[in-house]
Every structure is written in structure tokens, then in C-alpha cells.
Amino acid sequence: MSVSNSNHSGSDHSSCRFCGGALESTFVDLGMSPLCESFLSADQLSQMEPFYPLRVTVCEKCFLVQLPAFVTPEHIFTEYAYFSSYSDSWLAHAKRYTDQMTQQFGLGGKSLVVELASNDGYLLQYFVEKKIPVLGIEPAANVAAVAVKKGVPTLVKFFGRETARQLVAEGKQADLILGNNVLAQVPDLNDFVAGIKILLKPQGVVTIEFPHLMRLMDENQFDTIYHEHFSYFSFLTSEKIFAAHGMTLFDVEELPTHGGSLRIYAQHAENKSRPVSARAIELRTREEKAGLAKIESYSFFEQQVRETKRKLLEFLIEAKRAGKKVVGYGAPGKGNTLLNYCAIRTDFVDYTVDRNPYKHGRFTPGTRIPIFPVDKIRETKPDYVLILPWNLKDEIMNGMSYIREWKGQFVVPIPEVKVYP
């Protein structure tokens, strides 16, 4: 499969950003939606907001599920509202990863670990504690500044061939390159993966984590689709992408994070030191059995999404008619897709709360629901708390169990509406 980088970098909405195939099959159409992290301040409420189509297609050649890049990554990520360190479970995940990689690949004081989209240093800080040299590459200057304060050297740049070549010219090559939830956010996939190949030492290892398309389909996680996520990957398609750039996926782990993610392990195709694992072979077979290499399998998703919208609205209409008070928990990107697609505004949800102080006093994009600190729930004693980051529902229900004092209940919208007493 030939891969050219200039004409398929995401600017042409009718051809696949990886292989250039025609994009004629719709995966799901979620209507029009604003950018999911563009929270509004009070003085923006009287202004117009840009909405973009949220129509997802699937390539009939390589089965990459994708959205056009309506907005440049520069626009989305130059000042970013998402700080990884606000989730305890995500920090624990990062620490476990650090321990596992250090042991498995014998990393030490002479190694170099590079993280692409290193955010606020949430992960590399644990390698720094082990005295393993690190470099973060992070395009959002406001977030990178937080990492530097933690002692994590960070380059404020987008990653691709050019950045990789500059680092190699400075004598830097990586023993371990990692990227968590970044591959989906890269419009020019070929430039990004080609950059990884350049920066990786001959015996080096790459690990990339992304939400697993098969889980998204099985569990109806349509709200994880938003403009900042340009691509959605199966194991089969990610294998094709890495192979086209001279890398082999030799292992894969299935993780519970973000509603079900894959962590793929890659090495140079020339490096035969690590055989392809039984896990990788088994997952490839399972995806083939699930029909992920057949275009027909992608056409059922939309019906199931529409049914979820109807069920959630039925629940909310009934609750409001019965005089119940409903509020939200969290203001994550995925929540904004759900709220906009289902047209849920303050007519159904009075307000939402979030742990991130950056969002307090702001309003959700499109639906304009006010965001408060978490204590607001204790003050107003709502009947229902709608959990928008459903992937953290256990952590949230444990932390908020006090709503049961006034017989409050939790509502989780995905895979379909469920009320937890």
C-alpha cells in the first residue's frame, strides 16, 4: 500500500487520510456540533457559536473510520482545557505503565523515553522519579508549562517527520516512544507514524494507546466521537498503518481505560527480536470474525445510536414531567457530543459540575449548560445525577455516594440508559 503524505493529509474530505481510498460509506451521522472542548464564558453567551458536521465515514479499502479535519490541530490544541492529572484513575494507570515498561524493556539511566502529546507530565513524572531520561513533546503551551514545573523537559511542538529529524540531528533517538490517546487526534497520520519510525532506535519499542473501535461499536460509545478525534482504529487497521511505515505490531493489550482501549506495541519491521504474540494473533482473528474487514458490518451502528437517543430523551421527559431535578456530573468532551446530539439543554439538565476549576463559571459548548464546582450537588440535592464521563462511573459513584442521603440516584447514558439506586 503506497502512502503519500501531501495529498491525503486530511484537507481532502472525500478521500481516506491513510490510504487515499474513496469515503462513500457513512458510519454514523451525529448532526452538527461545536468543538467539544470550546467551553463558553458568560460574556460569550450572546454570541454565535460555530457548529461543524459530525458525520463519520469508513474507508472501504482500509476500514479506517474517520472524520474530516474541519479544524486544524493548531486551533484545537494551542490552548487546551484538558489536564490529565485531574483523574486519579488515569494517574494510577500511568504509574502502572511506567513500572511495567521499565521492567519489561530494561530501561535505565542510559535510556530515553519520549512521550508524544505528553500533556502536563502526568506520566513522564514517574520515569523521572526512576532517574530515566525523558522528553515530552506537547503542542499546548499552557499544558506543557505545567509539565516543566514538574521537572519533565518538554518541547512545545506538533510531532511528525520534521520534529523527528530535528531530534535525530541533535543526537536523540528513543528506546521507548509512547503516545496515549494521541493517534486519534492526528489529521496527518502518515506524517506522524513516519516520524515515529525516524525517532525510534533500531531495537526500540513504541506503545500507542487508543480507544478500540470494536468496543466503541459493541458498547455503543458514540459519544467518544468528536471533532478533536479525527480517526477511530481497529487492531486490523492500525496494523496496516504501521506496516506501511516499516513497523510491525508484535503485541497488544486490551485495557479498560476510556471505555475500552488497545495498547499496541510496535518495533521496526527489520527488528525480528520480538516475535508476534499470541494476544496479537487472537485479537486479529476476533476482529475478522466480528466483521471488521467487511464494509457491511459498519452500517448497523447508526440505528443503535438513534435508539439510545430516543431512550435517553424518554427517561428525561418522564423525569421532568414528574417534577424531578436532574443535574450532570462532569463536562468531558464526550458529554458534549451526547448533549448536542440529543439536544439536551437546561430544559432537561439544570447544571453540571466538574473537578477541573478551569471549567467553573463556564458553559458547555452548544447546549450552554452552566458548570459549577462539585459541592453544588450537595447544596441543591437533585433527584438524578447524569454521569457524562461514564468510563469513570465507579470512581464517581463511590466519591458521590452521599447523594443517597436524600435518595438521589445516578443515571449512566451509555451503552443505554441505566439508573443506579
Backbone hydrogen bonds, N-H to C=O, Kabsch-Sander energy under -0.5 kcal/mol:
donor,donor_aa,acceptor,acceptor_aa,energy
4,S,2,S,-0.5
9,S,6,S,-0.8
13,H,11,S,-0.8
15,S,12,D,-1.0
16,C,21,G,-3.1
20,G,16,C,-1.2
23,L,14,S,-2.1
24,E,22,A,-0.8
25,S,58,V,-0.7
26,T,24,E,-0.5
27,F,56,V,-3.5
28,V,56,V,-1.3
30,L,28,V,-0.6
30,L,54,L,-2.7
33,S,52,Y,-2.6
38,S,35,L,-1.4
39,F,37,E,-1.6
40,L,363,F,-2.5
44,Q,41,S,-2.1
45,L,42,A,-1.4
47,Q,44,Q,-1.8
52,Y,33,S,-3.0
54,L,31,G,-3.1
56,V,28,V,-3.2
56,V,54,L,-0.6
57,T,66,Q,-2.6
58,V,25,S,-2.2
59,C,64,L,-1.9
60,E,22,A,-0.9
63,F,59,C,-1.4
65,V,63,F,-0.6
65,V,232,Y,-1.4
66,Q,57,T,-2.8
67,L,230,F,-2.8
69,A,10,G,-0.9
70,F,68,P,-1.5
75,H,72,T,-0.5
76,I,72,T,-1.7
77,F,73,P,-3.5
78,T,74,E,-1.3
83,F,81,A,-0.7
84,S,82,Y,-0.6
86,Y,83,F,-1.6
87,S,84,S,-1.6
88,D,86,Y,-0.6
91,L,87,S,-1.8
92,A,88,D,-2.2
93,H,89,S,-1.8
94,A,90,W,-2.1
95,K,91,L,-2.2
96,R,92,A,-2.2
97,Y,93,H,-2.1
98,T,94,A,-2.1
99,D,95,K,-2.1
100,Q,96,R,-2.5
101,M,97,Y,-2.8
102,T,98,T,-2.2
103,Q,99,D,-1.9
104,Q,100,Q,-2.9
105,F,101,M,-2.7
106,G,103,Q,-0.6
107,L,102,T,-1.3
111,S,108,G,-1.9
113,V,133,P,-2.2
114,V,112,L,-0.5
114,V,176,L,-2.7
115,E,135,L,-2.1
116,L,114,V,-0.5
116,L,178,L,-2.9
117,A,137,I,-2.8
118,S,115,E,-0.5
118,S,137,I,-1.0
121,G,118,S,-2.0
125,Q,121,G,-1.9
126,Y,123,L,-1.9
127,F,123,L,-0.7
127,F,124,L,-0.6
128,V,124,L,-2.4
129,E,125,Q,-1.9
130,K,126,Y,-0.8
131,K,128,V,-1.9
132,I,127,F,-2.3
135,L,113,V,-2.0
136,G,153,P,-3.0
137,I,115,E,-2.4
138,E,155,L,-2.5
141,A,78,T,-0.9
141,A,139,P,-0.8
142,N,78,T,-0.7
144,A,140,A,-2.6
145,A,141,A,-2.0
146,V,142,N,-0.6
146,V,143,V,-0.5
147,A,143,V,-1.3
148,V,144,A,-2.2
149,K,145,A,-1.5
150,K,146,V,-0.8
150,K,147,A,-0.9
151,G,148,V,-1.8
152,V,147,A,-2.0
155,L,136,G,-3.3
156,V,154,T,-0.5
157,K,155,L,-1.4
164,A,160,G,-2.3
165,R,161,R,-2.7
166,Q,162,E,-2.1
167,L,163,T,-2.1
168,V,164,A,-2.3
169,A,165,R,-2.4
170,E,166,Q,-1.2
171,G,168,V,-1.9
172,K,167,L,-2.7
173,Q,171,G,-0.6
174,A,199,L,-2.7
175,D,112,L,-2.1
176,L,112,L,-1.7
177,I,205,V,-2.2
178,L,114,V,-2.6
179,G,207,T,-1.9
180,N,116,L,-0.5
181,N,179,G,-0.6
181,N,209,E,-2.5
182,V,209,E,-0.5
185,Q,182,V,-1.7
186,V,183,L,-1.2
189,L,187,P,-1.3
192,F,188,D,-1.9
193,V,189,L,-2.7
194,A,190,N,-2.1
195,G,191,D,-1.7
196,I,192,F,-1.6
197,K,193,V,-1.9
198,I,194,A,-1.7
199,L,195,G,-2.1
200,L,196,I,-1.5
201,K,174,A,-2.7
204,G,201,K,-1.9
205,V,175,D,-2.5
206,V,266,A,-2.4
207,T,177,I,-2.6
208,I,264,I,-1.9
209,E,179,G,-2.8
210,F,262,L,-1.9
212,H,260,G,-2.5
213,L,211,P,-0.6
213,L,233,F,-2.7
215,R,212,H,-0.6
216,L,212,H,-2.3
217,M,213,L,-2.4
218,D,214,M,-2.7
219,E,215,R,-2.9
220,N,217,M,-0.8
221,Q,216,L,-2.0
222,F,220,N,-1.8
224,T,221,Q,-1.9
225,I,222,F,-1.6
226,Y,224,T,-0.6
229,H,226,Y,-2.2
230,F,184,A,-2.6
230,F,228,E,-0.8
231,S,184,A,-1.4
232,Y,65,V,-2.7
233,F,211,P,-0.6
238,S,234,S,-2.0
239,E,235,F,-2.2
240,K,236,L,-1.5
241,I,237,T,-2.2
242,F,238,S,-2.3
243,A,239,E,-2.4
244,A,240,K,-2.1
245,H,241,I,-0.6
245,H,242,F,-0.9
246,G,243,A,-1.9
247,M,242,F,-2.2
248,T,267,Q,-2.8
250,F,248,T,-0.8
250,F,265,Y,-1.9
251,D,265,Y,-1.2
253,E,263,R,-2.1
255,L,253,E,-0.6
255,L,261,S,-3.0
259,G,256,P,-0.8
260,G,257,T,-2.0
261,S,255,L,-2.1
262,L,210,F,-2.8
263,R,253,E,-2.5
264,I,208,I,-2.7
264,I,262,L,-0.6
265,Y,251,D,-2.6
266,A,206,V,-2.6
267,Q,248,T,-2.0
269,A,246,G,-2.6
271,N,268,H,-1.4
272,K,270,E,-0.9
277,S,250,F,-3.0
281,I,277,S,-1.8
282,E,278,A,-2.7
283,L,279,R,-2.4
284,R,280,A,-2.1
285,T,281,I,-2.1
286,R,282,E,-2.4
287,E,283,L,-2.6
288,E,284,R,-2.1
289,K,285,T,-2.5
290,A,286,R,-2.0
291,G,288,E,-1.2
292,L,287,E,-2.4
294,K,291,G,-1.9
297,S,294,K,-1.0
298,Y,295,I,-1.5
299,S,296,E,-1.8
300,F,297,S,-0.6
302,E,27,F,-0.5
304,Q,300,F,-1.2
305,V,301,F,-1.8
306,R,302,E,-2.1
307,E,303,Q,-1.9
308,T,304,Q,-1.6
309,K,305,V,-1.9
310,R,306,R,-2.1
311,K,307,E,-2.3
312,L,308,T,-2.4
313,L,309,K,-2.4
314,E,310,R,-2.3
315,F,311,K,-2.2
316,L,312,L,-2.3
317,I,313,L,-2.8
318,E,314,E,-2.3
319,A,315,F,-2.5
320,K,316,L,-2.6
321,R,317,I,-2.4
322,A,318,E,-1.7
323,G,320,K,-1.7
324,K,319,A,-2.6
326,V,324,K,-0.5
327,V,384,Y,-2.4
328,G,351,Y,-3.2
329,Y,386,L,-2.5
330,G,353,V,-3.3
336,N,332,P,-1.4
336,N,333,G,-0.5
337,T,333,G,-1.4
338,L,334,K,-2.1
339,L,335,G,-2.9
340,N,336,N,-2.2
341,Y,337,T,-2.7
342,C,338,L,-2.4
343,A,340,N,-0.6
344,I,339,L,-2.7
345,R,343,A,-0.7
348,F,345,R,-2.0
349,V,345,R,-2.5
350,D,326,V,-2.6
350,D,348,F,-0.5
352,T,370,P,-2.7
353,V,328,G,-0.8
354,D,372,F,-2.0
359,K,356,N,-1.9
360,H,357,P,-0.9
361,G,371,I,-2.4
362,R,359,K,-1.9
363,F,40,L,-2.1
364,T,369,I,-2.0
367,T,365,P,-2.0
368,R,364,T,-2.3
371,I,362,R,-2.3
372,F,352,T,-2.5
376,K,373,P,-1.6
377,I,374,V,-1.9
378,R,375,D,-0.8
379,E,375,D,-1.6
380,T,376,K,-2.2
381,K,377,I,-1.9
383,D,325,K,-1.3
384,Y,325,K,-2.2
385,V,409,Q,-2.5
386,L,327,V,-3.3
386,L,384,Y,-0.6
387,I,385,V,-0.7
387,I,411,V,-2.9
388,L,329,Y,-2.2
388,L,386,L,-0.8
390,W,388,L,-1.9
392,L,389,P,-2.6
393,K,390,W,-1.7
396,I,392,L,-2.5
397,M,393,K,-3.1
398,N,394,D,-2.2
399,G,395,E,-2.0
400,M,396,I,-2.0
401,S,398,N,-1.1
403,I,400,M,-2.3
404,R,401,S,-1.9
405,E,402,Y,-1.9
406,W,403,I,-1.0
407,K,404,R,-1.9
408,G,403,I,-3.1
409,Q,383,D,-2.7
410,F,420,Y,-2.3
411,V,385,V,-2.7
412,V,418,K,-2.8
418,K,412,V,-2.1
420,Y,410,F,-3.2
